[in-house]
Amino acid sequence: MGEFLPQILKKKLRRRNHRHPCIHHPTNPTIATGISRPAIKLFQGTELDPDILQLLGSDPTQEKSFGENLHKDLATRWKHILTNGLPKDEKVELLKQYLPAENCTYMKPPVLNPEIKSALSDINVKRVSYSEQKQYQMSSCLSAIGKALNLALTQIDISPEIVKTLSDAGRILCDTHYRESLSRRFAIVNSISKHKREVIKNTKIDEHLFGSNLSEHLKSSKAISMSASELRLNSGKSNQLRSQPSTSTRNRGTLNARGTPRATAAETRVYPGQYRHPPPPPPPLAPRAPAPPREYRRAPPATMSHRARSYPQTRRR
C-alpha cells in the first residue's frame, strides 16, 4: 500500500497543474508565470516612447533645477554683474540707449498720484522712489528685448525658436514689472487711513499708480459718506422723538381729545414766533363813602326759668 501512495500523489499534481497552469511548477518556470524570464528582462531594460511617457505623466522624482548651459564667455560676464553689479556710468548709458516704446507707454513705471504723495511721510516717499527706479531698469530691459524681436521678425529665414524665446523673456519681464507696481501699492495702502483704503484698492493701474481718476473716486466716496452720516443723524433724532412722550399728550385730559384745549375769549392766542403782550392793568377803583357808625345795643336780661330757680348754679372749676 505504501508503494502506491507516491503514484497517486503524482497523478493529483498533474491534474491540478493541467487545470491551473499559472501555479508554480517545480520544473518549468514559464508555466508558473505565463511569461518567459528573458522577456521580462527585455521589457524592464527598454526605454518607452516619449508619447507613452507623456500619457503616464511627469516623473515627480526628476525635478530640473537648471536649464541649458550658456556660452562660457557670456556666463563669466553675467556672473560678474550678478555679484558686483554694473558700473554707474555704464548703467546710465544703457538706460539712455533703450528707452520705452512710444506706442507702449505702460512700460514706464507708473507715477505716484499727488493726492497720495502729499499724505505720505518722507521715509515712505523714498521707498516708493527706490522701487520706481527698479521699474525704470525693467522698462529698459523690455525695450532691448522688443528691439531684438523687431529685428528677428523682419528676417525671412529666422528660427521660430528665437522668436519664441525672446517673446517668453518679454512676457516674464512684463509680469515682474506689474508685480513691482503691486508691491508699491501695498506699501502705500498700509500707511493711509482706514476710511480711504477701500476706495484706493478698487482703482486700476495705468499711467498713475492708483489710476488717473483717483480724485473723482475720492470725491464720490466723500459725498457718499456725508449723505450716510446725515441719514444716520436724522434717524437717530426720529428715534429719540419717538421714545420721548410729546407735550401735547401730557396736557390732554382724556384720550379721546383731539387737541389742546382752546383759549378763552378774553385770552389772545399766541402762535410760534409771536411775542405775548402783557395784559393791561385794571382800572382804578372809585373812593367809597364812609360807612355810618353802628349802634351797639345791650340785650335785655333773660328771665330765669323754674328749673334754674330751684337749682342754684354751681361754679365751674
TILO-514243 format. One record per residue (C-alpha): residue in three letters; x, y, z. Coordinates in Angstrom, 1 decimal, always signed. Example, Ala and Ser with C-alpha at 12.3 -4.5 7.8 and 13.67 -1.06 7.14 Angstrom:
residues 2
[ALA [+12.3 -4.5 +7.8]]
[SER [+13.7 -1.1 +7.1]]
//
This chain:
residues 317
[MET [+0.0 +0.0 +0.0]]
[GLY [+2.9 +2.3 +0.8]]
[GLU [+4.3 +1.9 -2.8]]
[PHE [+1.1 +3.2 -4.4]]
[LEU [+0.8 +6.5 -2.4]]
[PRO [+3.6 +8.4 -4.3]]
[GLN [+2.0 +7.4 -7.6]]
[ILE [-1.5 +8.7 -6.5]]
[LEU [+0.0 +12.0 -5.4]]
[LYS [+1.8 +12.5 -8.7]]
[LYS [-1.4 +11.9 -10.6]]
[LYS [-3.2 +14.5 -8.5]]
[LEU [-0.5 +17.1 -9.0]]
[ARG [-0.6 +16.5 -12.8]]
[ARG [-4.4 +17.1 -12.9]]
[ARG [-4.1 +20.3 -10.8]]
[ASN [-1.3 +21.7 -13.0]]
[HIS [-3.3 +21.0 -16.1]]
[ARG [-6.3 +22.9 -14.8]]
[HIS [-4.3 +25.9 -13.3]]
[PRO [-1.2 +26.5 -15.5]]
[CYS [-0.2 +29.7 -13.6]]
[ILE [+0.6 +27.8 -10.4]]
[HIS [+4.3 +27.3 -9.7]]
[HIS [+5.7 +24.4 -11.5]]
[PRO [+8.9 +22.9 -10.0]]
[THR [+10.5 +22.2 -13.4]]
[ASN [+9.0 +24.7 -15.9]]
[PRO [+9.1 +28.4 -14.7]]
[THR [+7.2 +29.5 -17.9]]
[ILE [+4.1 +27.6 -16.8]]
[ALA [+4.3 +29.3 -13.3]]
[THR [+4.2 +32.9 -14.5]]
[GLY [+2.8 +32.7 -18.1]]
[ILE [+5.8 +34.9 -19.4]]
[SER [+9.3 +33.7 -20.0]]
[ARG [+12.0 +35.2 -17.9]]
[PRO [+14.1 +36.6 -20.8]]
[ALA [+11.1 +38.6 -22.0]]
[ILE [+10.7 +40.2 -18.5]]
[LYS [+14.4 +41.3 -18.6]]
[LEU [+13.9 +42.8 -22.1]]
[PHE [+10.8 +44.7 -21.0]]
[GLN [+12.5 +46.2 -17.9]]
[GLY [+15.6 +47.4 -19.8]]
[THR [+13.9 +49.1 -22.8]]
[GLU [+13.0 +52.8 -22.8]]
[LEU [+9.5 +53.8 -23.5]]
[ASP [+8.4 +56.1 -26.3]]
[PRO [+8.1 +59.8 -25.3]]
[ASP [+4.4 +59.8 -26.2]]
[ILE [+3.8 +56.9 -23.8]]
[LEU [+5.7 +58.7 -21.1]]
[GLN [+3.6 +61.8 -21.6]]
[LEU [+0.5 +59.6 -21.1]]
[LEU [+1.9 +58.2 -17.9]]
[GLY [+2.5 +61.7 -16.5]]
[SER [+5.6 +63.5 -15.3]]
[ASP [+8.0 +61.8 -13.0]]
[PRO [+7.9 +63.5 -9.6]]
[THR [+11.4 +62.3 -8.7]]
[GLN [+13.1 +64.2 -11.6]]
[GLU [+13.0 +67.9 -10.8]]
[LYS [+15.1 +70.2 -13.0]]
[SER [+16.8 +73.0 -11.1]]
[PHE [+18.9 +74.3 -14.0]]
[GLY [+18.5 +74.8 -17.7]]
[GLU [+20.8 +74.7 -20.7]]
[ASN [+24.3 +76.0 -20.3]]
[LEU [+25.4 +79.4 -21.5]]
[HIS [+28.4 +80.1 -23.6]]
[LYS [+31.5 +80.3 -21.4]]
[ASP [+32.2 +83.9 -22.3]]
[LEU [+28.7 +85.0 -21.7]]
[ALA [+28.5 +83.1 -18.4]]
[THR [+31.7 +84.7 -17.0]]
[ARG [+30.4 +88.2 -17.8]]
[TRP [+27.0 +87.7 -16.3]]
[LYS [+28.4 +86.1 -13.1]]
[HIS [+30.5 +89.2 -12.5]]
[ILE [+27.5 +91.5 -13.0]]
[LEU [+25.2 +89.4 -10.8]]
[THR [+27.7 +89.6 -7.9]]
[ASN [+29.0 +93.1 -8.3]]
[GLY [+26.5 +95.0 -10.4]]
[LEU [+27.1 +97.3 -13.4]]
[PRO [+29.2 +100.4 -13.1]]
[LYS [+27.1 +103.6 -12.7]]
[ASP [+28.2 +105.3 -15.9]]
[GLU [+27.6 +102.1 -17.9]]
[LYS [+24.2 +101.6 -16.4]]
[VAL [+23.2 +105.2 -17.2]]
[GLU [+24.3 +104.8 -20.9]]
[LEU [+22.3 +101.6 -21.2]]
[LEU [+19.2 +103.2 -19.8]]
[LYS [+19.5 +106.1 -22.2]]
[GLN [+20.1 +103.8 -25.1]]
[TYR [+17.0 +101.6 -24.6]]
[LEU [+14.1 +104.0 -23.9]]
[PRO [+10.5 +102.9 -23.6]]
[ALA [+8.5 +102.5 -26.8]]
[GLU [+6.2 +105.3 -27.8]]
[ASN [+3.3 +103.0 -28.6]]
[CYS [+3.6 +101.2 -25.3]]
[THR [+3.8 +103.9 -22.6]]
[TYR [+2.9 +101.5 -19.8]]
[MET [+6.5 +100.2 -20.0]]
[LYS [+7.4 +103.2 -17.9]]
[PRO [+6.9 +103.0 -14.2]]
[PRO [+3.5 +104.4 -13.1]]
[VAL [+3.7 +107.8 -11.5]]
[LEU [+2.6 +108.2 -7.8]]
[ASN [-0.6 +110.3 -7.5]]
[PRO [-0.1 +113.7 -6.0]]
[GLU [-3.0 +113.2 -3.6]]
[ILE [-1.3 +110.1 -2.2]]
[LYS [+2.2 +111.7 -2.2]]
[SER [+1.0 +114.6 +0.0]]
[ALA [-0.4 +112.2 +2.6]]
[LEU [+2.9 +110.1 +2.9]]
[SER [+5.9 +110.6 +5.1]]
[ASP [+9.3 +111.3 +3.8]]
[ILE [+10.5 +107.7 +4.5]]
[ASN [+7.6 +106.2 +2.6]]
[VAL [+8.2 +108.5 -0.4]]
[LYS [+11.9 +107.4 -0.5]]
[ARG [+10.9 +103.7 -0.5]]
[VAL [+8.4 +104.3 -3.3]]
[SER [+11.0 +106.2 -5.4]]
[TYR [+13.5 +103.3 -4.9]]
[SER [+11.0 +100.8 -6.3]]
[GLU [+10.3 +103.2 -9.2]]
[GLN [+14.0 +103.2 -10.1]]
[LYS [+13.9 +99.4 -10.4]]
[GLN [+11.0 +99.7 -12.7]]
[TYR [+12.9 +102.1 -14.9]]
[GLN [+15.5 +99.4 -15.4]]
[MET [+12.9 +96.8 -16.2]]
[SER [+11.4 +99.1 -18.9]]
[SER [+14.9 +99.4 -20.5]]
[CYS [+15.2 +95.6 -20.5]]
[LEU [+11.8 +95.3 -22.2]]
[SER [+12.8 +97.9 -24.7]]
[ALA [+16.0 +95.9 -25.5]]
[ILE [+14.0 +92.6 -25.9]]
[GLY [+11.5 +94.4 -28.1]]
[LYS [+14.2 +95.7 -30.3]]
[ALA [+15.7 +92.2 -30.7]]
[LEU [+12.2 +90.9 -31.6]]
[ASN [+11.7 +93.5 -34.2]]
[LEU [+15.0 +92.5 -35.8]]
[ALA [+14.0 +88.9 -35.7]]
[LEU [+10.5 +89.4 -37.2]]
[THR [+11.9 +91.4 -40.1]]
[GLN [+14.2 +88.5 -41.1]]
[ILE [+12.9 +85.9 -43.6]]
[ASP [+14.9 +82.8 -42.6]]
[ILE [+14.6 +83.4 -38.8]]
[SER [+14.2 +80.4 -36.5]]
[PRO [+10.9 +80.3 -34.7]]
[GLU [+12.6 +79.2 -31.6]]
[ILE [+14.5 +82.5 -31.3]]
[VAL [+11.2 +84.4 -31.6]]
[LYS [+9.5 +82.3 -29.0]]
[THR [+12.4 +82.6 -26.6]]
[LEU [+12.6 +86.4 -26.8]]
[SER [+8.8 +86.6 -26.5]]
[ASP [+8.8 +84.5 -23.4]]
[ALA [+11.5 +86.6 -21.8]]
[GLY [+9.5 +89.8 -22.5]]
[ARG [+6.3 +88.3 -21.1]]
[ILE [+8.0 +87.2 -17.9]]
[LEU [+9.6 +90.7 -17.5]]
[CYS [+6.2 +92.4 -18.1]]
[ASP [+4.8 +90.3 -15.2]]
[THR [+7.7 +91.3 -13.0]]
[HIS [+7.0 +94.9 -13.8]]
[TYR [+3.4 +94.5 -12.8]]
[ARG [+4.2 +92.7 -9.6]]
[GLU [+6.6 +95.5 -8.6]]
[SER [+3.7 +98.0 -9.1]]
[LEU [+1.5 +95.9 -6.8]]
[SER [+4.3 +95.9 -4.2]]
[ARG [+4.4 +99.7 -4.3]]
[ARG [+0.7 +100.0 -3.9]]
[PHE [+0.6 +97.6 -1.0]]
[ALA [+3.3 +99.5 +0.9]]
[ILE [+1.4 +102.8 +0.4]]
[VAL [-2.1 +101.5 +1.3]]
[ASN [-1.0 +100.3 +4.8]]
[SER [+0.2 +103.8 +5.6]]
[ILE [-3.2 +105.5 +4.7]]
[SER [-6.3 +105.9 +6.9]]
[LYS [-8.7 +103.0 +7.0]]
[HIS [-11.6 +105.1 +5.7]]
[LYS [-9.9 +105.6 +2.3]]
[ARG [-8.2 +102.2 +1.9]]
[GLU [-11.2 +100.5 +0.2]]
[VAL [-11.5 +103.4 -2.3]]
[ILE [-7.8 +103.3 -3.2]]
[LYS [-7.7 +99.5 -3.5]]
[ASN [-10.5 +99.5 -6.1]]
[THR [-8.5 +101.7 -8.5]]
[LYS [-6.7 +100.3 -11.5]]
[ILE [-3.1 +100.8 -12.5]]
[ASP [-2.5 +102.9 -15.6]]
[GLU [+0.0 +105.8 -16.2]]
[HIS [-0.6 +106.6 -12.4]]
[LEU [-0.1 +104.1 -9.7]]
[PHE [-3.6 +104.5 -8.4]]
[GLY [-5.3 +105.4 -11.6]]
[SER [-5.7 +108.8 -13.4]]
[ASN [-9.2 +109.4 -11.9]]
[LEU [-8.4 +109.0 -8.3]]
[SER [-9.6 +112.4 -7.3]]
[GLU [-13.1 +111.6 -8.7]]
[HIS [-13.2 +108.4 -6.7]]
[LEU [-12.3 +110.3 -3.5]]
[LYS [-14.9 +113.0 -4.1]]
[SER [-17.6 +110.5 -4.7]]
[SER [-16.7 +108.5 -1.6]]
[LYS [-16.7 +111.7 +0.5]]
[ALA [-20.2 +112.6 -0.8]]
[ILE [-21.5 +109.1 -0.1]]
[SER [-20.0 +109.2 +3.5]]
[MET [-21.6 +112.6 +4.2]]
[SER [-25.0 +111.6 +3.0]]
[ALA [-24.8 +108.4 +5.0]]
[SER [-23.9 +110.4 +8.2]]
[GLU [-26.8 +112.7 +7.6]]
[LEU [-29.2 +109.8 +7.2]]
[ARG [-27.8 +108.3 +10.5]]
[LEU [-28.3 +111.6 +12.3]]
[ASN [-31.9 +112.1 +11.1]]
[SER [-32.7 +108.5 +12.0]]
[GLY [-31.3 +109.0 +15.5]]
[LYS [-33.3 +112.1 +16.1]]
[SER [-36.5 +110.5 +14.9]]
[ASN [-35.9 +107.5 +17.2]]
[GLN [-35.3 +109.9 +20.1]]
[LEU [-38.5 +111.8 +19.4]]
[ARG [-40.4 +108.5 +19.3]]
[SER [-39.0 +107.4 +22.6]]
[GLN [-39.9 +110.6 +24.4]]
[PRO [-43.7 +111.4 +25.0]]
[SER [-44.9 +114.6 +23.4]]
[THR [-46.1 +117.6 +25.5]]
[SER [-49.5 +117.5 +23.9]]
[THR [-50.2 +114.1 +25.2]]
[ARG [-49.2 +115.2 +28.7]]
[ASN [-51.7 +118.1 +28.7]]
[ARG [-54.6 +116.0 +27.4]]
[GLY [-57.3 +115.4 +29.9]]
[THR [-58.8 +112.4 +28.1]]
[LEU [-57.5 +110.1 +25.4]]
[ASN [-60.4 +111.0 +23.1]]
[ALA [-59.5 +114.7 +23.0]]
[ARG [-58.4 +115.8 +19.5]]
[GLY [-56.1 +118.5 +20.6]]
[THR [-55.1 +121.1 +23.2]]
[PRO [-58.0 +123.0 +24.9]]
[ARG [-59.0 +126.2 +23.2]]
[ALA [-58.0 +129.5 +24.7]]
[THR [-60.7 +131.6 +26.4]]
[ALA [-62.3 +134.5 +24.6]]
[ALA [-60.5 +137.0 +26.8]]
[GLU [-57.1 +135.5 +26.2]]
[THR [-55.4 +136.1 +22.9]]
[ARG [-54.0 +133.1 +21.0]]
[VAL [-50.2 +133.2 +20.6]]
[TYR [-48.6 +131.4 +17.6]]
[PRO [-45.0 +130.2 +17.4]]
[GLY [-42.6 +133.2 +16.9]]
[GLN [-45.2 +135.7 +18.2]]
[TYR [-44.4 +137.8 +21.3]]
[ARG [-47.0 +137.7 +24.0]]
[HIS [-48.0 +141.2 +25.2]]
[PRO [-48.7 +141.6 +28.9]]
[PRO [-52.4 +142.2 +29.9]]
[PRO [-53.4 +145.8 +30.5]]
[PRO [-53.6 +147.0 +34.2]]
[PRO [-57.0 +147.0 +35.9]]
[PRO [-58.9 +150.4 +36.1]]
[PRO [-58.5 +152.3 +39.4]]
[LEU [-61.3 +151.9 +41.9]]
[ALA [-63.6 +154.8 +42.9]]
[PRO [-63.4 +156.0 +46.5]]
[ARG [-66.2 +154.7 +48.7]]
[ALA [-68.2 +156.9 +51.2]]
[PRO [-67.5 +156.3 +54.8]]
[ALA [-69.9 +153.9 +56.5]]
[PRO [-72.2 +155.3 +59.3]]
[PRO [-71.3 +154.3 +62.8]]
[ARG [-73.0 +151.2 +64.1]]
[GLU [-75.2 +151.3 +67.2]]
[TYR [-74.5 +148.6 +69.7]]
[ARG [-77.5 +147.8 +71.9]]
[ARG [-77.4 +145.6 +75.0]]
[ALA [-79.6 +142.6 +75.0]]
[PRO [-82.3 +142.5 +77.7]]
[PRO [-81.6 +140.2 +80.7]]
[ALA [-83.1 +136.8 +80.3]]
[THR [-85.8 +135.6 +82.7]]
[MET [-84.9 +132.7 +84.9]]
[SER [-86.9 +129.5 +84.5]]
[HIS [-88.4 +127.4 +87.2]]
[ARG [-85.7 +124.8 +86.9]]
[ALA [-83.0 +127.5 +87.2]]
[ARG [-84.6 +128.9 +90.2]]
[SER [-84.9 +125.6 +92.0]]
[TYR [-81.3 +124.5 +91.3]]
[PRO [-78.7 +127.1 +92.0]]
[GLN [-75.7 +127.4 +89.6]]
[THR [-72.5 +125.7 +90.5]]
[ARG [-69.2 +127.5 +90.0]]
[ARG [-67.1 +126.0 +87.3]]
[ARG [-63.7 +124.9 +88.3]]
//
